Amino acid sequence: MVSQSCKILSTFVNLNVRKMPNHNYVSGEKPFFLCDDHARIENEVAVRFMVFAVRWNDDRRNFDVLASITGDSLGPISLNGLDGLEL
């Protein structure tokens, strides 16, 4: 089973392959997930997701987040030329 983890503000978001419908893992030097509509989830891509669970990790001193991109308006998003998200 494959899952993708990304680091956001010292928080890891785990997107399990079961919560990523129609996405296929593509291995290689720069691995990514490719959706049936050709959208890509790879390193440094902004992704809108729904949070199912949050847990504090004492070893890493941060939060672990279990998330899904199953649903309307979820998945990789365009930042329309922005260099990054402003929170």
NUBAMI-953095 format. One record per atom (N, C-alpha, C): atom name; x, y, z. Coordinates in pm, whole numbers. Example, Ala and Ser with C-alpha at 12.3 -4.5 7.8 and 13.67 -1.06 7.14 Angstrom:
{name N | east 1319 | north -569 | up 780}
{name CA | east 1230 | north -450 | up 780}
{name C | east 1320 | north -330 | up 780}
{name N | east 1285 | north -225 | up 708}
{name CA | east 1367 | north -106 | up 714}
{name C | east 1290 | north 3 | up 787}
END
This chain:
{name N | east 83 | north -116 | up 0}
{name CA | east 0 | north 0 | up 0}
{name C | east 88 | north 124 | up 0}
{name N | east 52 | north 222 | up -78}
{name CA | east 130 | north 343 | up -94}
{name C | east 54 | north 459 | up -32}
{name N | east 123 | north 545 | up 37}
{name CA | east 62 | north 669 | up 84}
{name C | east 160 | north 782 | up 60}
{name N | east 108 | north 900 | up 50}
{name CA | east 190 | north 1018 | up 25}
{name C | east 191 | north 1103 | up 150}
{name N | east 307 | north 1148 | up 191}
{name CA | east 318 | north 1237 | up 305}
{name C | east 380 | north 1367 | up 259}
{name N | east 328 | north 1476 | up 310}
{name CA | east 387 | north 1606 | up 280}
{name C | east 397 | north 1683 | up 410}
{name N | east 490 | north 1774 | up 417}
{name CA | east 513 | north 1850 | up 539}
{name C | east 457 | north 1990 | up 523}
{name N | east 366 | north 2027 | up 613}
{name CA | east 305 | north 2159 | up 610}
{name C | east 320 | north 2220 | up 748}
{name N | east 397 | north 2326 | up 759}
{name CA | east 416 | north 2393 | up 888}
{name C | east 448 | north 2293 | up 999}
{name N | east 544 | north 2206 | up 978}
{name CA | east 586 | north 2103 | up 1073}
{name C | east 476 | north 2003 | up 1104}
{name N | east 383 | north 1986 | up 1014}
{name CA | east 276 | north 1887 | up 1029}
{name C | east 277 | north 1796 | up 907}
{name N | east 273 | north 1665 | up 928}
{name CA | east 269 | north 1571 | up 818}
{name C | east 125 | north 1535 | up 789}
{name N | east 86 | north 1541 | up 662}
{name CA | east -47 | north 1503 | up 618}
{name C | east -34 | north 1374 | up 540}
{name N | east -99 | north 1268 | up 589}
{name CA | east -92 | north 1138 | up 525}
{name C | east -216 | north 1115 | up 440}
{name N | east -195 | north 1103 | up 309}
{name CA | east -302 | north 1072 | up 216}
{name C | east -285 | north 928 | up 172}
{name N | east -364 | north 839 | up 228}
{name CA | east -358 | north 698 | up 194}
{name C | east -414 | north 677 | up 54}
{name N | east -358 | north 582 | up -19}
{name CA | east -402 | north 556 | up -157}
{name C | east -550 | north 520 | up -162}
{name N | east -605 | north 462 | up -57}
{name CA | east -749 | north 431 | up -55}
{name C | east -834 | north 556 | up -47}
{name N | east -776 | north 667 | up -1}
{name CA | east -848 | north 794 | up 8}
{name C | east -812 | north 886 | up -108}
{name N | east -750 | north 829 | up -212}
{name CA | east -712 | north 904 | up -332}
{name C | east -768 | north 832 | up -455}
{name N | east -900 | north 836 | up -476}
{name CA | east -958 | north 761 | up -587}
{name C | east -906 | north 810 | up -722}
{name N | east -889 | north 717 | up -814}
{name CA | east -846 | north 746 | up -951}
{name C | east -706 | north 804 | up -961}
{name N | east -624 | north 789 | up -857}
{name CA | east -485 | north 834 | up -861}
{name C | east -394 | north 711 | up -864}
{name N | east -297 | north 713 | up -951}
{name CA | east -202 | north 603 | up -965}
{name C | east -63 | north 652 | up -932}
{name N | east 12 | north 573 | up -854}
{name CA | east 148 | north 607 | up -814}
{name C | east 243 | north 583 | up -930}
{name N | east 327 | north 682 | up -960}
{name CA | east 428 | north 672 | up -1065}
{name C | east 564 | north 686 | up -997}
{name N | east 640 | north 577 | up -996}
{name CA | east 771 | north 579 | up -930}
{name C | east 875 | north 640 | up -1023}
{name N | east 990 | north 669 | up -966}
{name CA | east 1099 | north 725 | up -1044}
{name C | east 1183 | north 815 | up -957}
{name N | east 1269 | north 895 | up -1020}
{name CA | east 1355 | north 986 | up -946}
{name C | east 1273 | north 1089 | up -869}
{name N | east 1164 | north 1136 | up -929}
{name CA | east 1070 | north 1228 | up -864}
{name C | east 931 | north 1166 | up -869}
{name N | east 898 | north 1077 | up -773}
{name CA | east 769 | north 1007 | up -778}
{name C | east 652 | north 1103 | up -759}
{name N | east 537 | north 1064 | up -814}
{name CA | east 416 | north 1145 | up -803}
{name C | east 294 | north 1056 | up -821}
{name N | east 176 | north 1113 | up -795}
{name CA | east 50 | north 1046 | up -821}
{name C | east -14 | north 1114 | up -940}
{name N | east -67 | north 1035 | up -1033}
{name CA | east -131 | north 1086 | up -1153}
{name C | east -277 | north 1046 | up -1152}
{name N | east -366 | north 1145 | up -1168}
{name CA | east -509 | north 1120 | up -1169}
{name C | east -554 | north 1088 | up -1311}
{name N | east -673 | north 1027 | up -1321}
{name CA | east -728 | north 994 | up -1453}
{name C | east -744 | north 1118 | up -1541}
{name N | east -766 | north 1236 | up -1480}
{name CA | east -780 | north 1360 | up -1557}
{name C | east -645 | north 1429 | up -1578}
{name N | east -535 | north 1359 | up -1551}
{name CA | east -397 | north 1403 | up -1570}
{name C | east -349 | north 1506 | up -1468}
{name N | east -425 | north 1530 | up -1362}
{name CA | east -377 | north 1615 | up -1253}
{name C | east -269 | north 1537 | up -1178}
{name N | east -167 | north 1608 | up -1131}
{name CA | east -54 | north 1543 | up -1063}
{name C | east -44 | north 1592 | up -919}
{name N | east -13 | north 1498 | up -830}
{name CA | east 20 | north 1533 | up -692}
{name C | east 166 | north 1492 | up -674}
{name N | east 249 | north 1591 | up -652}
{name CA | east 391 | north 1566 | up -634}
{name C | east 445 | north 1665 | up -531}
{name N | east 571 | north 1658 | up -503}
{name CA | east 633 | north 1747 | up -406}
{name C | east 609 | north 1892 | up -447}
{name N | east 574 | north 1976 | up -348}
{name CA | east 554 | north 2120 | up -367}
{name C | east 425 | north 2155 | up -438}
{name N | east 328 | north 2062 | up -450}
{name CA | east 198 | north 2089 | up -510}
{name C | east 97 | north 2114 | up -398}
{name N | east 17 | north 2220 | up -411}
{name CA | east -87 | north 2249 | up -312}
{name C | east -203 | north 2153 | up -333}
{name N | east -251 | north 2096 | up -223}
{name CA | east -360 | north 1998 | up -228}
{name C | east -466 | north 2037 | up -126}
{name N | east -592 | north 2044 | up -172}
{name CA | east -704 | north 2067 | up -81}
{name C | east -753 | north 1930 | up -34}
{name N | east -766 | north 1912 | up 98}
{name CA | east -803 | north 1782 | up 152}
{name C | east -897 | north 1797 | up 271}
{name N | east -963 | north 1687 | up 307}
{name CA | east -1051 | north 1681 | up 423}
{name C | east -979 | north 1604 | up 533}
{name N | east -979 | north 1658 | up 655}
{name CA | east -910 | north 1596 | up 769}
{name C | east -1004 | north 1500 | up 841}
{name N | east -956 | north 1377 | up 863}
{name CA | east -1031 | north 1276 | up 938}
{name C | east -984 | north 1264 | up 1082}
{name N | east -854 | north 1275 | up 1103}
{name CA | east -800 | north 1256 | up 1237}
{name C | east -670 | north 1334 | up 1251}
{name N | east -643 | north 1377 | up 1375}
{name CA | east -519 | north 1448 | up 1408}
{name C | east -461 | north 1385 | up 1534}
{name N | east -330 | north 1363 | up 1533}
{name CA | east -264 | north 1301 | up 1648}
{name C | east -131 | north 1372 | up 1672}
{name N | east -102 | north 1399 | up 1799}
{name CA | east 26 | north 1458 | up 1837}
{name C | east 132 | north 1349 | up 1838}
{name N | east 249 | north 1375 | up 1777}
{name CA | east 359 | north 1280 | up 1773}
{name C | east 471 | north 1334 | up 1861}
{name N | east 490 | north 1271 | up 1979}
{name CA | east 593 | north 1317 | up 2073}
{name C | east 734 | north 1304 | up 2017}
{name N | east 760 | north 1199 | up 1938}
{name CA | east 895 | north 1177 | up 1884}
{name C | east 938 | north 1291 | up 1791}
{name N | east 847 | north 1333 | up 1705}
{name CA | east 880 | north 1439 | up 1609}
{name C | east 837 | north 1577 | up 1657}
{name N | east 763 | north 1582 | up 1768}
{name CA | east 713 | north 1707 | up 1826}
{name C | east 628 | north 1785 | up 1725}
{name N | east 535 | north 1715 | up 1660}
{name CA | east 442 | north 1781 | up 1569}
{name C | east 314 | north 1699 | up 1559}
{name N | east 221 | north 1745 | up 1478}
{name CA | east 95 | north 1676 | up 1457}
{name C | east 101 | north 1590 | up 1333}
{name N | east 39 | north 1471 | up 1339}
{name CA | east 17 | north 1387 | up 1221}
{name C | east -129 | north 1401 | up 1184}
{name N | east -157 | north 1416 | up 1055}
{name CA | east -293 | north 1437 | up 1008}
{name C | east -328 | north 1328 | up 909}
{name N | east -443 | north 1259 | up 929}
{name CA | east -496 | north 1162 | up 835}
{name C | east -600 | north 1234 | up 752}
{name N | east -584 | north 1234 | up 620}
{name CA | east -669 | north 1315 | up 534}
{name C | east -715 | north 1237 | up 411}
{name N | east -811 | north 1295 | up 339}
{name CA | east -864 | north 1235 | up 217}
{name C | east -886 | north 1343 | up 112}
{name N | east -874 | north 1304 | up -15}
{name CA | east -910 | north 1393 | up -124}
{name C | east -1033 | north 1339 | up -197}
{name N | east -1109 | north 1252 | up -130}
{name CA | east -1233 | north 1200 | up -184}
{name C | east -1342 | north 1304 | up -160}
{name N | east -1401 | north 1357 | up -264}
{name CA | east -1508 | north 1456 | up -251}
{name C | east -1493 | north 1569 | up -350}
{name N | east -1599 | north 1647 | up -362}
{name CA | east -1599 | north 1760 | up -454}
{name C | east -1500 | north 1868 | up -411}
{name N | east -1434 | north 1926 | up -505}
{name CA | east -1340 | north 2037 | up -486}
{name C | east -1217 | north 2000 | up -404}
{name N | east -1188 | north 1870 | up -391}
{name CA | east -1068 | north 1826 | up -319}
{name C | east -965 | north 1774 | up -418}
{name N | east -838 | north 1784 | up -383}
{name CA | east -730 | north 1736 | up -468}
{name C | east -633 | north 1849 | up -497}
{name N | east -546 | north 1831 | up -598}
{name CA | east -448 | north 1934 | up -630}
{name C | east -519 | north 2061 | up -677}
{name N | east -466 | north 2176 | up -634}
{name CA | east -527 | north 2303 | up -671}
{name C | east -424 | north 2393 | up -737}
{name N | east -473 | north 2481 | up -819}
{name CA | east -387 | north 2579 | up -885}
{name C | east -374 | north 2701 | up -797}
{name N | east -254 | north 2752 | up -786}
{name CA | east -231 | north 2875 | up -710}
{name C | east -226 | north 2996 | up -802}
{name N | east -256 | north 2975 | up -931}
{name CA | east -262 | north 3084 | up -1029}
{name C | east -141 | north 3176 | up -1026}
{name N | east -22 | north 3116 | up -1030}
{name CA | east 101 | north 3193 | up -1038}
{name C | east 156 | north 3238 | up -906}
{name N | east 89 | north 3209 | up -795}
{name CA | east 143 | north 3247 | up -664}
{name C | east 264 | north 3160 | up -632}
{name N | east 360 | north 3214 | up -561}
{name CA | east 478 | north 3140 | up -523}
{name C | east 454 | north 3048 | up -404}
{name N | east 348 | north 3068 | up -331}
{name CA | east 319 | north 2988 | up -214}
{name C | east 191 | north 3034 | up -147}
{name N | east 149 | north 2959 | up -49}
{name CA | east 28 | north 2993 | up 24}
{name C | east 60 | north 3094 | up 133}
{name N | east -26 | north 3188 | up 151}
{name CA | east -12 | north 3282 | up 261}
{name C | east -116 | north 3247 | up 365}
{name N | east -71 | north 3214 | up 485}
{name CA | east -163 | north 3177 | up 591}
{name C | east -180 | north 3287 | up 690}
END
